Amino acid sequence: MPNPVPPVEHIGPLRLRRWGAGGPMVIVLHGGPAASGSAAPIARGLADGFRAIEPWQRGSSDEPLTVARHVADLHDLAASLGGRPAVVGESWGAMLALAYAAAHPEEAGPVVLVGCGTFDTAARERFSALVDERIGHEGRAQLARIDAEMHDPGERLQRRYEVIGKVYDFDPLPEEDLGPSEPFDGRAHGKTWDDMLRCQAGRC
């Protein structure tokens, strides 16, 4: 029987879910940025042998939202759990896991990267070219319609991912209801990703 969907808890500025009842501790980081809930399938899959903590990263507010802020939130969460929990990140979450391990090498536990995002211009250009090739003419036409018709940045990003996301996964799991997630925070996505690009350019 699949592990039941746990309730959402509030821990400081974060929300999180706790999957599994026993085994080593592992923190599972969602993508996006701001795609809360996207790591739930990984967390649920780990729950048979691990205590999987699935935090939803901080959203937008009047406070600047930077990579350093997300790293500090992750560090505080890891410290509150005790020990050196493993960190599994998918997409943007994998980038955050690497940033955390680089900032706290003595305190970080094992790090697992799933579909890690890009860290330089050449890699991003190659990634974009591969996506463009794989979605084909029909996919490119869909993206053009979305860009023309969707005016809300968060909703537009979500709709674009519905088209592009199909070529990300080699062997996707069947879709299932894994409980609620927060509405996509387009402002948090933009601020966080812009800061990651600044950091990659040496302007943190």
N, C-alpha and C positions, 0 to 999 in steps of 0.2 A: 504494500500500500504506500502511495507517495506521502512524503512528509507534509503535514498540514501547513498552511500559510500562517506564520506567526503574526501577532499584533505589532503595530508600529509603536515604538517607544520614543520618548524625547530625552536626549542626553545632551545637555547644554544647548548649543546652537544646531545640533544635528538631530535627525530622526534616524532610527535604525530598526532592523528586525533581526532576531536571533533564531537561526535555523539549527536543528540538531540538539541532542541532549547530552552527548558525550564525545570524548576524543580530544585531540589537540585543537587549539584555537586558531582560526584563520579569519582574516578580514577580507571581504570581497568588495571590490570597488567598481562602481558603475561607470559607464562611458558618458559621452556627450561632448564637452561638459554639460552638466545639468540634466542628463537622461536618467533621473532617479528611477530605480526599479529594473533597469536594463540588465543588471547582474543577478537578478533573482533566479533565473534558471541555473546559473553556476552555483549559487548558494544552496539551492534546493538539492542539486546533484551531490554536493559535498556533505550534506547533512547526515547521511548514513554513517559516516565515519569521522566527522569533525563537528565542532561547534563553530558554525559559520556566522559571522557578524556582518550584516549587510547595511552599512551606513548610507544615508542619502546626504550628499555633500551640501554644504551651505549654499543657500540661494542668494539672490540679489537683495541689496538694501542700500542705505546711504553710505555704508562702509565700503571702501575699495575692496574689490574681490580679485585677489591675486593668487598665483601659484603658491607663494609663500604662506598665504592665509590658509589655503587648503592643506598644505603640508603641516602647518601648525595644528590644525584641527585633527588631522590623522594621527599626529604624534601624541596629542592629548588623549585621543581615544585609545591608542595602543597602550599608553601608560596606565590608563584607568583599568584596562583588562588584565594587566600584570604579565610578567614574562616578556618573551619576544615573539608575539604571534606572527605567523606567516601572513603575507599579503598577496592576494590574487587580484590582479586588475585586468579589465577588458577595455580595449580601445583607449579612450582618454584615461580611464582608470589605471591602465598599465603605465601610462606616462606619469601619472601622479605617484604610483608605487615606486617608480625609478627615482623621481624627484625626492620622495621621502627617504629612500635608502641612501641617496647621495648626501642629503642634509643630516642624516642621523645614522651613519654607518655602524657605530658601535651598539646601537639599540635596535636596529632593524633585524627582523628574522628573515627567513627565506622569502624570496620574491618570485612570483610566477606571472608571466606576461602572456596575455591572450589577445592576439590581434593588435599589438601595440601601435599607437599613432606615430607619426613621423617627427623627426627631430631636426631636419634641415631642408633647405629649399629644393635641392636635387631630389631627395626622397619624396617630397610632396608632389613635385612635378611628375615623377614616375608613377606614383600612386594615382594621381588624377588621370593620367593617360590610360592606365590599366582599367580604371573604373569606366572611363568614357568608351573604351573599346568593348568592354563586357556588357554594358547596358544597351549598346547599339543605337540605331536610328530612332526606334520607337521610344526607348528610354530617354534619349536626349530631347525628343519632342515633348514628352511628359514633363521633364524638368523645365523646359521653356514655358509651358503653359502654367506651371505652378508659380514660377517667378513673375509671370505677367499678372496672374489673378490673385495671388495670396499677398496681402499687404502686411499682415501681422508677422514679424520676424520669427517668433517661436513656432507659430503654426506652419509657416513656410518651411522651416528647417525640418519639422516633423514629417511633412508631406514629402519633402525631398528624400528623407531617409527611407520612406516606404518604397521609393523607387530604387535608390542606390543600395539600400541594405540587402537586397536580394542577391547581390554579387559579392557580399562580404564573407558569407559563411560557406565553408566547404560542405559541411554535413549538418545543417541546422536541426535542432530538436523540434518535435511537433509543438505547435503553439498550445499553450494551456493558460488557464486563469491563475495567475500568481498573486492575486490580490491587488489592492490599489497602489497607485504611484502618484506623485505630485504632478500637476500640470507642468509641461515643459517650460522652463524659465529661460526664455530667449535672451533676456538681459544678462543673466548669470553666465550663460553660454558665451556670449560675446565678450564680456569683460574678462572671463577666465582665459579664453582662447587667445585674445589679444595680448594678455600678459605673458602667456606661454611663448608666443612669437617674439615678444620683446626680450624675454630671457634667452631664447635661442640666438638672438642677434647680439647678445652681450649687453643688453640695456636694462637688466633687472634693477 
